[in-house]
């Protein structure tokens, strides 16, 4: 079914609320914290998919604040890179698996000639994106990319050089899917990209049931 923009906006708000109020699994929180410690120690050979999935079940946020992202984008556009980094680093501390935040950090550090830090964020971006991609193509429900929030869908498509033209929701075999109507910016081809949204839908249902 096709969704109106107003309805989709309401769904996104609900997903954001769900991500903050879903039921925490202490074991997932512990695993997430342990992996973050490993990364911060300089060991980037981690399971990025497990990192994302554990974040989704933990007490932590998996997505930065939308108002903060707008402010950061404005600071980057104004070339206020040091100021932007302060906000970026603060948000990464609270939502480490937000790919877009690491992209912002990569840009700011590159502009400030801090190659080592830029390379760190580049590695994190690649690891997180690859953990969504896996060996899938996203062309059907059976081949859908698994995401932990709606924001991941748009960031993933952006890095895949896709422009979203429309979005619909589908259910099949007990699973929920976002079907994104996209234009491939490389060849202007039109295609549908499927995302498995069982995780954010589950968190939404938990939040609404509380």
N, C-alpha and C positions, 0 to 999 in steps of 0.2 A: 504494500500500500504506500501511496505517496504521502509525505508528511508536510504540513504547512510550516513556514518559517517560524511562526509564533509558537506552534506546538513543539518544534525542534528546540527552540530557545528554552522553553520550559523544561524539556527533557534534559538538556545540557545542565541547567541549573540544578535539577534534581540529582543528576549524576555527580555534580560537584559536591552537593550536600552529602550524598551517599558516601563519597570517598572519604569524607571527614568524619562520618558517624557510623560507618560499618562496624561490625563486630570484630574485635581484635582477636587474633590467635596468638597467644604468647610465644609459642614455638616459632612461628613465622617471624615475629618481632626479634627474637633472639638470633635467628639465622640471618636476618637482614642486617642487624647491628654487627654481627661477626664479619659478614662480607664487606661492609663499609669500612671496618677497621683494617681489613686486609688491603682494600684499595688505597686507603689513606696512608698505609705503610709503604706504598709503592708497588705492591704486587697486583698487577692488573689482569692476571690470568685467572679470572673468576667466571662462574656461570652467570652470565648476564640475564638469561631468561629466568633462572631461579631468583636472582636479585629482584627482578620486576614482580614476579609472582608472590614472593615473600613480602615485598612492600605492600602489595594489594591486600594482603591478609594481616598486615601489621598495624601498629598504632600510628604509623607515620603517614604523612601525605605523599602521594605519588605525582602530584601536579602542582606547579607553582601558581601563585595567585594571579588571576587575569589582569587585575589593575597594576600589579607590580610589573608584569610583562609589558604592558603598554608604556609604563614609565621608563623601563629599561630600553625599549625600542627608541623612545624619544631621545634619551640620553646618548645612545649610540649614533643616532642620526645627527645629533648636535656635536658629535665627536668628543663628548665628555666621557672618555673611556675609564678613567680612574673612578669617577663618581658612579658610573654604571657598574663597574666591577664590585663595588661595595654592596650594592643591592643584589647583584647576581650571586655573589658568594653567600650572602645571607639566605637567599631563597634556595640555593643548592643544598645548604645545610638542612633545610626542612623538607626538601623534595628532591632528593638526589637523582632519582630515575627520570626526571623531566628532561627529555632530550633537548628541547628548545633552550632551556637554561644553559646547558653545556655548549650549545651553538653560540649563544650570546657571549659566553665566557671565552670561547675560541676566538671570536671576532675581536673582542676587546684586547685580549692578550696578544694577538697578532699585530694589532695596531700599535700596541705599546712595546713591540719587539721582544716579547717574553716568549720565546719559541718553546722552551721546555714546558711551560704551563699550557701553552696553546696545544702542544702535542698531546699532553695529558687529556685535555677535554676532547680532542679529536679521537683518541682511542676509546674514550667512554661513549662518544656518539656512535662510533662504528660498532662497538660491542652491543649497545642497546638496540640499534637498528637491525643488526644481524640476528638478534634474538627474536625479533618480530618476523623477519623475513624467513629464517630457517631455510628449508628447501622447498618453500611453497611459492605459488604464483598468484594466489588470491582471486582465482577466476571462477570459483564455485563455492558452495557451502562446505563441501568436503575438503576444499583446498584453502579455506579461509585463514587469514592472518589472525592470530590470537592477541588481543589487546587488553590492557588493564583499565583504560579509560578512553573516553571519546577523543580527548586531546591527542593521544598517541596516533589515532587514525589520521588526523590532519597533518601532524608533523611528519609522519611516515610518508604520506602522499606527497608532501612538499619536497622532501628529500628525493623522492622518486620522480620528480619533475612532472607531477600531475596537478591539474587544476580541477577542483570539485565543481560540478554543475548541478548536482542534485543528490539527494539521499533518501533512502527508504529503509524500512524495518521489515525483517522477515523472520519466520520461525520454521524450523524443520527438525524433526526427530528429537524434540526436546531441547533444542539449542536456539539461541537468538543471534541474529546477524544484522549488521549494518551493510547495506549495499550502496556503494558510492558510485554515482555516474560521473566519470572523469574524462578529461581531455588530456591526452599525452602531449605535452608541450614540445616534444622533439619532432613529432610527425603529424600533430593535430588529429591523431586517431582517437576515436571514442571507444571507451570500454567501461565495464563494470568491475569494481574491486570489492571483494567480500571480506568482511571482518567478523570474527567470532567475538561477540560481546557478552558472553555468559558471565564473565567476572564483574563488569560494571552493572549489569542487570541484576545479578545476585546481590550486590551491595545496595542497589536501589531498593530492591524488595525488602532486604533486611532493615534498611533505614525507615521505609514507609510502614513496616510492621511493628516498629518500636513504639 
